[in-house]
Each structure stands twice: as structure tokens, then as C-alpha cells.
Amino acid sequence: MESGGGSGNKTTGGLAGFFGAGGAGYSHADLAGVPLTGMNPLSPYLNVDPRYLVQDTDEFILPTGANKTRGRFELAFFTIGGCCMTGAAFGAMNGLRLGLKETQNMSWSKPRNVQILNMVTRQGALWANTLGSLALLYSAFGVVIEKTRGAEDDLNTIAAGTMTGMLYKCTEKFAGPSSKVIVSSVC
């Protein structure tokens, strides 16, 4: 491998030179005066101006007439799944709290562990079902309102949330507090 001294250009040999890929390299002193606006240098031996690496265009090719943002129907799947997972996590934590509280007088044994585990799974499923059902209602109302009005704005979100809350709360007057669980498991 041949190398020049100082801060001048140097040539590389070896396999890179054999395949014709060898070229002028730059020392740290040569790169010290190169302005790197908006980017950190990827390598001190980068032989490309970093300004060419910035992409100002979209990365994806969309079909003609397609929206560049997700619609409310596409976001509904994320909302429902996220609420189910969040409900399961909070329910499991609540079940662990309740299980430890109810079995605090028992010694650490297999029956206590089973009782705590049952409480965790019961509460996790209950919360996941409830929050998932609410997210399903909210998303359904949001999609219907958006299609009916033909507009995508914050009024759709407010109306969907209001309608979901009204439907969820109106079941208390007819069958008592346990109807929330029944309505959320049916939906």
C-alpha cells in the first residue's frame, strides 16, 4: 500500500487499487475546512459532500390519487389494538395489586400464587375487553362521521368521543353498573 505524507492527497493500493476503486483520500487537515451544515460527518474519510445525502422528497411511491396520510379507518386498527394492549397491561397491574392485597394473610405457597395469577389474568382480560370495546365504538363513530360529513377535522374527533361516552354511560341507567361489562363484551 502506498501512502503520501503530510496533508496532501494519498493513493491507496491493495485490493481497492486492483479493482480500480482506489482514489484520492483526504486527511483530517483537508477535511477541517469543509462545512457540514445540518449533518454530522459520517466518516472522516467520506469522499461525498454530505449535502447530497439529505433527502427532501418522499421516500415512498404512492399510487395515483392516494393520500399521503393515513385515513381514519386505517388508524382505527392501531387505536383498537393499542387500547386492548394498554387495557391488558393496566388490568394485569391492577390484578397483581388486588391479588397481593387479598392474599396478604396467606403464606407464599402454590395456592397463593395461583390465586394471584388468576386475579392478574381476570383483571387483564376485563380491562382489555373494556378498553378495546370503547376504542371500537370510538373508531366506528369516527369513520361514520367522517364519511357522512366528508371532512377530516377535529369536529369528527369531538363528536366520536362524545357519542362513545354517551353510549357507554347510558347503559348505567338501564341495568346498573354491571351492564358496562356486558355492553363492552358484546361490542
C-alpha positions, 0 to 999 in steps of 0.5 A: 500500500502506498501512502503520501505524507503530510496533508496532501492527497494519498493513493491507496493500493491493495485490493481497492487499487486492483479493482480500480476503486482506489482514489484520492483520500483526504486527511483530517487537515483537508477535511477541517475546512469543509462545512457540514451544515445540518449533518454530522460527518459520517466518516472522516474519510467520506469522499461525498459532500454530505449535502447530497445525502439529505433527502427532501422528497418522499421516500415512498411511491404512492399510487395515483390519487392516494393520500399521503396520510393515513385515513381514519379507518386505517388508524382505527386498527392501531387505536383498537389494538393499542387500547386492548394492549394498554387495557391488558397491561393496566388490568394485569397491574391492577390484578397483581395489586388486588391479588397481593392485597387479598392474599396478604394473610396467606403464606407464599405457597402454590395456592397463593400464587395461583390465586394471584395469577388468576386475579392478574389474568381476570383483571387483564382480560376485563380491562382489555375487553373494556378498553378495546370495546370503547376504542371500537365504538370510538373508531366506528363513530369516527369513520361514520362521521367522517364519511357522512360529513366528508371532512377530516377535522377535529369536529369528527374527533369531538363528536366520536368521543362524545357519542362513545361516552354517551353510549357507554354511560347510558347503559348505567341507567338501564341495568346498573353498573354491571351492564358496562361489562356486558355492553363492552363484551358484546361490542 
